[in-house]
Amino acid sequence: MLKELQDKKTKYLKEAEELKNNRNEWNSKASTFSKRRDELNKKTKELIEQAQDYRVKRDEFNNQVGSNKDLRNELNEKANEVYAKVDALRKKDNVGTGRSLNELRKEIDHLEFKQQTEVLTTEKERALVDKISELKEEFRKKKEQLEQNHELKGLLGEAQGLRDQASEFHKKVKENADLAQEYHDKMIECFREADKTRAEADAQHKEFVKAQETADEYHKQFLKIQKEIRDFDKVIVGLKKKAKTEKESKDKVEYKKQAEDVFAQFKAGEKLNTEDLLLLQRSGFL
């Protein structure tokens, strides 16, 4: 029975070693998943912070767009008022015929805006450019005609000055709008990348949980078999102790029998050697 128990203990020790190795392997995997998850979460946080910075810059440029647009519109409105005076004076003095400079200017602005903002075919683009050139030439000739009148020339100069100022603010509107769009695109890209890394981090976390649960299960089995081994040790120690006690008891009986035989020889007058005398002495016969 003792040998059977020792064989089972050896088998359990081997199984415990395998369970421990499996547990350590899955703990290592869990650690790898955890490290990668934390790296991705850190990257996600950095991307979101970067996106927020881009958002602030985008809003700053959008605010500048609004401010410059207001100034541009204000100057254009003043220019339109001057052109209205020009038109009124032109009609009063019967100077020039056809459309007013203000009407021409508005149409030119409208067509130039269309050219800048709409996607056109090559044919339509060419037609639009030709139309704008035609209107500008008409505007130039009419302006030269009106400038023959001293008062109209002064008003036209004033209107053109306002238009030039408005044009500068319009450039700033476009520049700031382009920058705002640039930072908006960067912000969107950062948020998109953050969503991607967050999803990857979530996937790594799921793998971490699975690996940790697997490692915990192996550890639970390892502890269980360790308890079995300790129980075997207790039984084996008990059996060995019992066997030793039984052997000692058996040896004692045999020892006593030998001593009795030697003592009987002694009583019969037989000659004893030194070992026989020591045996009788240890056994209490002398």
C-alpha positions in Angstrom: 0.0 0.0 0.0 2.9 2.3 0.8 4.4 1.9 -2.6 1.0 2.6 -4.3 0.7 5.8 -2.3 4.2 6.9 -3.2 3.6 6.1 -6.9 0.4 8.2 -6.7 2.2 11.0 -5.0 4.9 11.0 -7.7 2.1 11.2 -10.3 0.5 14.1 -8.5 3.8 15.9 -8.2 4.3 15.7 -12.0 0.7 16.9 -12.6 1.3 19.8 -10.1 4.4 20.8 -12.0 2.4 20.9 -15.3 -0.4 22.9 -13.7 2.2 25.4 -12.3 3.8 25.8 -15.7 0.5 26.3 -17.4 -0.5 28.9 -14.7 2.8 30.8 -15.1 2.4 30.7 -18.9 -1.1 32.2 -18.8 -0.1 34.7 -16.2 2.7 35.8 -18.6 0.2 36.1 -21.5 -2.1 38.1 -19.2 0.8 40.4 -18.4 1.5 40.9 -22.1 -2.1 41.7 -22.9 -2.3 44.1 -19.9 0.9 45.9 -21.0 -0.4 46.3 -24.6 -3.8 47.5 -23.3 -2.2 50.1 -21.2 0.0 51.3 -24.1 -3.1 51.6 -26.3 -5.1 53.4 -23.6 -2.2 55.9 -23.2 -2.1 56.4 -26.9 -5.8 57.0 -27.0 -5.6 59.6 -24.2 -2.8 61.4 -26.1 -4.8 61.4 -29.3 -7.9 62.8 -27.6 -5.7 65.5 -26.0 -4.2 66.3 -29.4 -7.7 66.4 -30.9 -8.8 68.9 -28.2 -5.8 71.1 -29.0 -6.8 71.0 -32.7 -10.4 71.9 -31.7 -9.2 74.9 -29.8 -7.2 76.2 -32.7 -10.0 75.5 -35.1 -12.4 77.5 -33.0 -9.9 80.3 -32.7 -9.6 80.5 -36.5 -13.4 80.2 -36.9 -13.8 83.2 -34.5 -11.3 85.2 -36.7 -13.3 84.2 -39.7 -16.4 85.6 -38.1 -14.7 88.8 -37.0 -13.1 89.4 -40.4 -16.3 88.5 -42.2 -18.2 91.1 -40.2 -15.6 93.8 -41.0 -15.6 92.8 -44.7 -19.4 92.9 -44.9 -19.4 96.3 -43.1 -16.9 97.7 -45.6 -18.8 96.2 -48.6 -22.0 97.7 -47.2 -20.4 101.2 -47.0 -19.0 100.7 -50.5 -22.5 99.8 -51.7 -23.9 103.0 -50.1 -21.3 105.0 -52.0 -22.1 103.2 -55.2 -25.8 104.0 -54.6 -24.8 107.7 -54.3 -22.9 107.3 -57.6 -25.9 105.7 -59.3 -28.3 108.4 -58.0 -25.9 111.2 -59.1 -25.4 109.4 -62.5 -29.1 109.3 -63.1 -29.6 112.9 -61.9 -26.9 114.2 -64.2 -27.8 111.7 -66.9 -24.2 110.4 -67.0 -23.8 107.0 -68.6 -26.3 104.4 -69.6 -27.1 100.7 -68.8 -26.5 98.9 -65.5 -24.9 100.7 -62.6 -21.4 100.0 -61.3 -22.9 98.6 -58.1 -24.9 96.1 -60.1 -21.9 95.1 -62.1 -19.7 94.8 -59.0 -22.3 92.6 -57.3 -22.6 90.3 -60.3 -18.8 90.1 -60.6 -18.5 89.2 -56.9 -21.2 86.6 -57.2 -19.6 84.9 -60.2 -16.1 85.0 -58.6 -17.5 83.3 -55.5 -19.2 80.7 -57.6 -15.8 80.1 -59.4 -14.0 79.6 -56.1 -16.6 77.4 -54.3 -18.2 75.2 -57.0 -16.8 72.2 -58.9 -17.3 73.0 -62.6 -16.6 71.2 -65.8 -13.8 72.6 -68.0 -16.4 74.0 -70.4 -18.4 75.7 -67.7 -15.3 77.0 -66.0 -14.1 78.6 -69.3 -17.5 80.1 -69.9 -17.6 81.5 -66.4 -14.1 83.0 -66.7 -15.1 84.6 -70.0 -18.2 86.1 -68.4 -16.3 87.5 -65.5 -13.7 89.1 -67.9 -16.5 90.6 -69.9 -18.2 92.1 -66.9 -14.9 93.5 -65.6 -14.2 95.1 -68.9 -17.7 96.6 -68.9 -17.1 97.8 -65.3 -13.8 99.4 -66.3 -15.2 101.2 -69.2 -18.2 102.5 -67.3 -16.0 103.6 -64.4 -13.7 105.5 -66.9 -16.8 107.1 -68.3 -18.2 108.2 -64.9 -14.8 109.5 -63.8 -15.1 112.2 -66.4 -17.4 113.8 -63.8 -15.2 115.2 -60.9 -17.8 114.5 -58.2 -18.4 111.0 -59.4 -14.7 110.3 -59.6 -14.3 111.2 -55.9 -17.1 108.9 -54.9 -15.8 106.1 -57.1 -12.4 106.5 -55.5 -14.0 106.3 -52.1 -16.0 103.2 -53.1 -12.9 101.5 -54.5 -10.9 102.3 -51.4 -13.6 100.6 -49.3 -13.7 97.7 -51.7 -9.9 97.3 -51.5 -10.1 97.2 -47.7 -13.0 94.7 -47.8 -10.9 92.6 -50.2 -8.1 92.4 -47.7 -10.5 91.2 -45.0 -11.9 88.8 -47.5 -8.4 87.3 -48.0 -8.1 86.9 -44.2 -11.6 85.3 -44.1 -10.4 82.7 -46.7 -7.0 82.2 -45.0 -8.6 81.7 -41.6 -11.4 79.5 -43.0 -8.7 77.3 -44.7 -6.8 77.0 -41.5 -9.9 76.3 -39.5 -10.8 73.5 -42.0 -7.2 72.2 -41.8 -7.4 71.9 -38.0 -10.9 70.5 -38.2 -9.7 67.7 -40.5 -6.8 67.0 -38.1 -9.2 66.9 -35.1 -11.5 64.5 -36.9 -8.5 62.3 -37.9 -7.3 62.3 -34.3 -10.7 61.3 -32.9 -11.0 58.6 -35.6 -7.5 57.2 -34.6 -8.5 57.4 -30.9 -11.6 55.4 -31.6 -9.5 52.8 -33.4 -6.9 52.5 -30.6 -9.7 52.5 -28.0 -11.3 49.5 -29.8 -7.9 47.8 -29.9 -7.4 48.4 -26.2 -10.8 47.0 -25.4 -9.9 43.9 -27.4 -6.6 43.5 -25.5 -8.5 43.9 -22.2 -10.9 41.1 -23.2 -7.9 38.9 -24.0 -6.3 39.9 -20.7 -9.4 38.9 -18.7 -9.6 35.5 -20.5 -5.9 34.8 -19.9 -6.2 35.8 -16.2 -9.3 33.6 -15.7 -7.4 30.7 -17.3 -4.4 31.3 -15.1 -6.6 31.5 -12.1 -8.2 28.2 -13.0 -4.9 26.5 -13.3 -3.8 28.0 -10.0 -7.0 26.7 -8.3 -6.3 23.2 -9.7 -2.6 23.5 -8.6 -3.6 24.4 -5.0 -6.1 21.5 -5.0 -3.5 18.9 -6.0 -1.0 20.4 -3.6 -3.5 19.7 -0.8 -3.8 16.1 -2.1 0.0 15.7 -2.0 0.1 17.0 1.6 -2.6 14.5 2.5 -0.6 11.7 0.8 2.5 12.9 2.8 0.6 12.6 6.1 -0.6 9.0 5.2 2.8 8.0 4.0 4.6 9.4 7.1 2.0 7.6 9.3 2.5 4.3 7.5 6.3 4.6 7.7 6.0 5.4 11.4 3.7 2.4 12.0 6.0 0.1 10.0 9.0 1.3 12.0 7.2 0.8 15.3 6.1 -2.7 14.3 9.7 -3.5 13.2 11.1 -2.2 16.5 8.5 -4.2 18.4 9.3 -7.4 16.4 13.0 -6.8 16.9 12.5 -6.4 20.6 10.6 -9.7 20.8 13.3 -11.4 18.8 16.0 -9.8 20.9 14.4 -11.0 24.1 14.0 -14.5 22.8 17.7 -14.6 22.0 18.5 -13.4 25.5 16.3 -16.1 27.0 18.0 -18.8 25.0 21.5 -17.5 26.0 20.4 -17.3 29.7 19.1 -20.9 29.5 22.5 -21.9 28.2 24.1 -19.9 31.0 22.0 -21.8 33.6 22.9 -25.1 32.1 26.6 -24.2 32.7 27.6 -23.6 29.2 30.4 -21.2 28.6 29.4 -17.8 27.2 31.4 -15.4 25.1 31.5 -11.6 25.5 28.7 -10.9 23.1 26.4 -13.4 25.0 27.2 -11.7 28.3 26.5 -8.2 26.9 23.2 -9.5 25.5 22.2 -10.8 28.9 23.2 -7.6 30.5 21.2 -5.4 28.1 18.2 -7.7 28.5 18.3 -7.4 32.3 19.2 -11.1 33.0 22.4 -10.0 34.8 
